Amino acid sequence: MMLLLDQVLVEFPQHARIMRRLYLSDEHFRSICEDLVLATTELREVEANAVPADRAAELLGLRDALCRELVAYVGRAASDRDAG
C-alpha cells in the first residue's frame, strides 16, 4: 500500500514527512490518497484513449478538488502538531 502513497508524494514531495505519518495513522487521509490515485489513473487513461472531453473535465475537476483537500488536510495536521 505504500506504493499508493509514493504516487501521491510525486506531486507533493514537500509534504513527504507529514504525509507518511498521516498515511500510517489516519484512515481518512488514506482514503483521500486512494481517491486521488484512482482519479489520476483514470484521467490518464481517458486522455490516452480520446474519451469525450466532458468526462476528462469531470475527472480533472475531481482530481483538483482531491489535491486541494489533501493539502488542506496536511496543513491542519501540521498546525495541530505545531500547536501541541
N, C-alpha and C positions, 0 to 999 in steps of 0.2 A: 504493500500500500504506500510505502514511502515514495515509490516511483510517481504516484499521483502528485504528491507534494513537490517533487522535483520539477514536474511540468509547470506547476504554479510558480515556483521560485524562479523559473526562467524569466518570467515577466516582472517579478518583484524581488530581485536579489538584495536590494537594500533593506528588506524586512526579513531576511532569512532566519535570523536567530529567534525572533519572537514568533514567526510563523511555525518554525519547528516545534517550539514549546506548545503553541496553541494546537497544532495538529495532533500532538500526543495526548493532550489533556482535555480537549473541548470538542464534543461531538457535533455541535452546531457549526463550528469552524470547519471541521472535516467535510460536513455536508455542503457548505459553500464551495469548498475546493473541488469536490466531486462534480457539482453542478457546473462550475466554471470549466473544468476539463472537458466534460461532456459537450457543453455548448461550443467550446473552441474546436473540438474534434469534428463535430457536426458541421460547423461553419466552414472548416477547411474542405470537407467532403462536398458540401454544397457548391462552394466556389470552384472546385475542381471539376464538377460534373455539370456545370452550367444549369443549375436548378433555377426556377423563377426568382427574379430579383426580390419579390416581396418576402419570400422565405429567408433569403440571405439577410435582408434588412431586419427581419424579426429576430434572427439569431444574433446578429451584430448588436442589436439593442439589448437583448438578454445578456450577452457577454459583457457589454459595457456596464450594465446595472450590477452584475455579479462582481465585476472588478471594483466598482465603487463601494459595494457592500463589504467586500474583503478588506479594502484599505481602511474603511471606517471602523471595522471590527478590530483590526490591528491597532489603529490609533487609540481606540477605547482601552484595549488591553495594555498598551504601553503607558497610557496616563494612569490607569489603575495601579500598575506596577510601580510607577514613579511616586504615586500618592501614598502607597503602602509601605 
